[in-house]
Amino acid sequence: MKKQILFREQGQALVVIAIAAVALFAFAALAIDGSIVFSDRRHSQNASDTSVLAAALAKVQKESKGMNVDWQQVGLARAKDNDYDDADPVTEVQVLPCTQDIVFSTGVVRKCDGLPAGADPTQYIHVGIKSVVHLSLAQVLGWKTITNYTDAVSRATVPENTNWYDGYGIASLHEGCWDNQNDAPFNVNGNSTSYVIGAGVLVSAVCPGDNSITVAGNPYLDTTTGICAPGTTSLPPGDAANLGTPGVQSNCNVPPADAYTLPPEPDCADPGVVTETSNGIWLAKPGYYTGTFPNVQGGQATIKMAKGVYCLQKGLDMGAGWELTTDMNGNGQHDPASEGVFFFVSGGDVTFNGGAYVFVHAISSSTSPDFQSEWLNLLMYVPNYSLVKITGGSGSSFTGTILAPKADVTLAGTTDNNGGTVDIDAQIIADIVEVTGNTKLNIIYNEANNATTQTNPGIALISD
């Protein structure tokens, strides 16, 4: 009789358990050590971000205010505050201008990526951090350390004297849009013929359906350099024809809303007064006005404005048939030493009625120690929401920058018996702009007659 040979399976389960234990241990190592590596990377990235911002601020302060500070050392110190010390033998922290690549001792290279097209690399700072994470459970599997690399880039530009909004003759700053096409941020209507001479128009809004610009009626608006409107890629043929040449351009850049420093607000210490010097002729003096300016009694009047700052707390209302002028000596010219006004409108609306004759010029020179340089050639500053209507009869002239970044501004000319032209020798900066009227309107941009500003310090992280 043959013997039966029995094959026993005892002990094979131990092999399976051992393999499973190794796998479980590997997963545990991945979970524990992986979280440590991830936590360090996140902490290192935060350290890179804060370090580059600190270095950028120090660089701007050094170059704009002459502060005796080493911006690279400031960046290294901020990284050290976040536990990444360049003096540590296994940690590397590099703070460099974007003209140089960051090259770590391991050969890893980090470049200044993500800069805007045409950016000057000398205006950007780059911080890189190499950190070594010591593993715990993973060492059993042969992994002792993992190296993290993080970096960050920041703009670091100093304030510079510049023209408001790149010298556009009209700038509409509104960023939102409406469904109603008649309420576009930039609206041209009526039967006016208008020219922006020596400059173009800026329309900041990006609207669906190309509704950042609307044309209604039979107007004609022509510009020297075109209408920069990235949010308007096409218009109906008729509307496009009404906007002249070179017309609307969508491949242009809009300056950031916070690019510029707003001028200081004046504080008029003394009350302003308007007194009648002879029959129908009034003299206005600088100061603060608690009522609507000029608020003279009677019918038609001529108001001559002495040189200075006018703080209008309840706006301005220039009636039809009135005359408002800064030409104190009546020679038909602007005499810088003795003539010019700056309207600061802190409340109320501004209305220059169509039947009025207006000849006003901003202050172009001042010897007063209290007069700020930012107010030179600034005809009107309206810091809050308001309705501003700049209209005048033929021969009217407005000279100087009209800065109303939160206001709705209407520009118009009206036909009178002479059938002449209204000249606005000014840069108009507003939230919403409407060009309308029924006569010829010239918006003239002359750099010498307009205010300048400073760019805000540029300190901002750059994303890839």
HUSULJO-V785749 format. One record per residue. N is the residue number from 1. PSI is psi in degrees with one decimal (none if undefined). Layout:
BEGIN
N|PSI + N|PSI
END
This chain:
BEGIN
1|133.2 + 2|142.3 + 3|141.8 + 4|131.5 + 5|120.4 + 6|125.7 + 7|115.3 + 8|143.7 + 9|14.1 + 10|135.6 + 11|-20.2 + 12|-30.2 + 13|-31.7 + 14|-36.3 + 15|-44.4 + 16|-43.6 + 17|-41.0 + 18|-44.1 + 19|-42.3 + 20|-36.7 + 21|-40.8 + 22|-44.2 + 23|-44.3 + 24|-38.6 + 25|-39.2 + 26|-42.5 + 27|-39.6 + 28|-42.1 + 29|-41.7 + 30|-41.6 + 31|-46.4 + 32|-54.9 + 33|-34.0 + 34|-39.4 + 35|-33.7 + 36|-44.4 + 37|-44.4 + 38|-41.6 + 39|-41.3 + 40|-40.1 + 41|-42.5 + 42|-42.6 + 43|-40.2 + 44|-39.0 + 45|-42.0 + 46|-39.4 + 47|-39.5 + 48|-43.6 + 49|-50.7 + 50|-35.1 + 51|-44.4 + 52|-33.5 + 53|-39.8 + 54|-41.7 + 55|-40.1 + 56|-43.7 + 57|-43.4 + 58|-39.2 + 59|-43.3 + 60|-42.4 + 61|-38.3 + 62|-43.8 + 63|-27.2 + 64|-30.4 + 65|-1.3 + 66|22.1 + 67|140.2 + 68|86.6 + 69|140.4 + 70|103.0 + 71|-29.3 + 72|-41.5 + 73|-33.4 + 74|-43.5 + 75|-41.6 + 76|-40.9 + 77|-38.9 + 78|-37.6 + 79|-39.4 + 80|-38.3 + 81|-24.9 + 82|21.7 + 83|21.7 + 84|94.6 + 85|122.3 + 86|-19.6 + 87|-15.6 + 88|130.8 + 89|-22.7 + 90|-0.9 + 91|140.2 + 92|133.2 + 93|124.3 + 94|133.1 + 95|109.3 + 96|155.3 + 97|158.0 + 98|3.2 + 99|-10.1 + 100|143.3 + 101|149.8 + 102|121.3 + 103|112.8 + 104|163.0 + 105|-20.5 + 106|-3.6 + 107|-6.4 + 108|132.8 + 109|133.4 + 110|126.3 + 111|161.8 + 112|84.8 + 113|157.0 + 114|7.5 + 115|146.4 + 116|154.3 + 117|130.7 + 118|6.9 + 119|147.7 + 120|113.0 + 121|-19.9 + 122|-14.6 + 123|12.1 + 124|148.0 + 125|144.1 + 126|129.5 + 127|132.8 + 128|140.6 + 129|129.3 + 130|124.4 + 131|143.5 + 132|124.6 + 133|122.4 + 134|124.1 + 135|162.7 + 136|-80.9 + 137|-33.0 + 138|-14.4 + 139|-29.8 + 140|-30.3 + 141|3.3 + 142|3.1 + 143|111.9 + 144|-39.2 + 145|157.8 + 146|138.0 + 147|128.5 + 148|142.3 + 149|125.9 + 150|156.3 + 151|165.3 + 152|149.3 + 153|138.4 + 154|143.1 + 155|143.9 + 156|74.7 + 157|139.1 + 158|156.6 + 159|141.8 + 160|143.6 + 161|134.0 + 162|171.3 + 163|148.7 + 164|128.3 + 165|50.7 + 166|22.5 + 167|20.7 + 168|142.2 + 169|-37.8 + 170|132.7 + 171|117.1 + 172|115.4 + 173|-5.9 + 174|135.8 + 175|-20.9 + 176|177.2 + 177|169.8 + 178|162.1 + 179|-29.6 + 180|114.8 + 181|-17.7 + 182|-2.7 + 183|36.9 + 184|156.4 + 185|-28.2 + 186|118.4 + 187|128.4 + 188|122.1 + 189|-173.5 + 190|-153.9 + 191|27.0 + 192|156.7 + 193|111.8 + 194|146.4 + 195|133.8 + 196|107.4 + 197|126.2 + 198|5.5 + 199|-171.0 + 200|-163.7 + 201|139.0 + 202|125.6 + 203|108.7 + 204|-27.5 + 205|143.3 + 206|107.9 + 207|144.6 + 208|144.8 + 209|20.5 + 210|35.6 + 211|20.3 + 212|-20.0 + 213|134.1 + 214|149.1 + 215|127.7 + 216|146.0 + 217|-143.4 + 218|58.1 + 219|169.4 + 220|125.0 + 221|122.7 + 222|145.7 + 223|159.7 + 224|-43.0 + 225|3.1 + 226|178.6 + 227|110.6 + 228|110.9 + 229|82.8 + 230|-23.5 + 231|2.1 + 232|102.8 + 233|-21.7 + 234|150.6 + 235|156.8 + 236|145.9 + 237|-41.5 + 238|-43.7 + 239|-42.5 + 240|-39.4 + 241|-32.2 + 242|-10.9 + 243|15.4 + 244|-159.2 + 245|144.7 + 246|3.5 + 247|-154.2 + 248|134.9 + 249|124.0 + 250|-15.3 + 251|58.4 + 252|165.0 + 253|138.4 + 254|124.0 + 255|144.6 + 256|151.0 + 257|-29.1 + 258|24.9 + 259|-24.5 + 260|153.8 + 261|123.1 + 262|148.8 + 263|156.0 + 264|148.5 + 265|129.5 + 266|153.1 + 267|95.4 + 268|119.0 + 269|-31.4 + 270|149.8 + 271|141.3 + 272|151.0 + 273|149.5 + 274|117.3 + 275|147.3 + 276|120.8 + 277|-27.5 + 278|179.4 + 279|110.1 + 280|0.5 + 281|127.6 + 282|149.3 + 283|122.6 + 284|138.2 + 285|149.9 + 286|159.8 + 287|-167.9 + 288|142.6 + 289|118.7 + 290|-15.6 + 291|174.9 + 292|130.8 + 293|140.6 + 294|-13.3 + 295|50.6 + 296|155.1 + 297|157.2 + 298|-167.5 + 299|-127.3 + 300|140.8 + 301|153.6 + 302|122.0 + 303|115.4 + 304|132.3 + 305|119.4 + 306|153.8 + 307|135.3 + 308|-170.1 + 309|129.6 + 310|113.2 + 311|108.5 + 312|110.8 + 313|-18.5 + 314|29.7 + 315|-166.8 + 316|137.3 + 317|107.0 + 318|112.9 + 319|157.9 + 320|139.3 + 321|-6.9 + 322|164.3 + 323|131.5 + 324|125.7 + 325|147.9 + 326|2.1 + 327|82.0 + 328|-36.1 + 329|-0.4 + 330|23.6 + 331|2.8 + 332|11.4 + 333|166.4 + 334|121.6 + 335|103.1 + 336|-36.8 + 337|-29.6 + 338|-1.7 + 339|153.4 + 340|148.8 + 341|157.0 + 342|114.3 + 343|120.3 + 344|110.3 + 345|100.0 + 346|-14.2 + 347|158.9 + 348|174.5 + 349|168.4 + 350|125.0 + 351|117.8 + 352|104.8 + 353|152.4 + 354|-31.4 + 355|1.2 + 356|150.8 + 357|124.7 + 358|128.8 + 359|90.4 + 360|142.0 + 361|138.5 + 362|163.5 + 363|120.3 + 364|-8.8 + 365|145.5 + 366|140.7 + 367|1.0 + 368|131.2 + 369|-18.5 + 370|-10.5 + 371|122.6 + 372|143.2 + 373|-27.2 + 374|-14.8 + 375|-9.9 + 376|132.4 + 377|18.5 + 378|104.1 + 379|-41.9 + 380|134.8 + 381|117.6 + 382|97.3 + 383|-21.1 + 384|173.6 + 385|136.4 + 386|164.5 + 387|122.0 + 388|121.4 + 389|112.9 + 390|99.3 + 391|156.1 + 392|159.4 + 393|172.1 + 394|144.6 + 395|-9.8 + 396|150.7 + 397|129.5 + 398|126.0 + 399|124.6 + 400|159.1 + 401|136.4 + 402|106.4 + 403|106.5 + 404|68.2 + 405|-14.6 + 406|6.1 + 407|160.6 + 408|120.3 + 409|129.7 + 410|128.1 + 411|126.3 + 412|153.7 + 413|151.4 + 414|145.6 + 415|131.3 + 416|-166.9 + 417|-24.9 + 418|-21.7 + 419|35.5 + 420|-156.9 + 421|145.4 + 422|126.9 + 423|124.8 + 424|92.4 + 425|70.1 + 426|160.5 + 427|129.2 + 428|118.3 + 429|117.8 + 430|172.2 + 431|-54.2 + 432|138.4 + 433|134.6 + 434|129.4 + 435|120.7 + 436|-164.5 + 437|-173.3 + 438|26.5 + 439|-172.8 + 440|131.1 + 441|124.1 + 442|119.6 + 443|111.1 + 444|124.2 + 445|112.6 + 446|111.6 + 447|-37.5 + 448|-21.8 + 449|6.1 + 450|154.9 + 451|156.6 + 452|170.7 + 453|-176.1 + 454|143.6 + 455|147.7 + 456|150.2 + 457|135.4 + 458|99.5 + 459|103.5 + 460|139.6 + 461|143.1 + 462|123.8 + 463|143.3 + 464|none
END
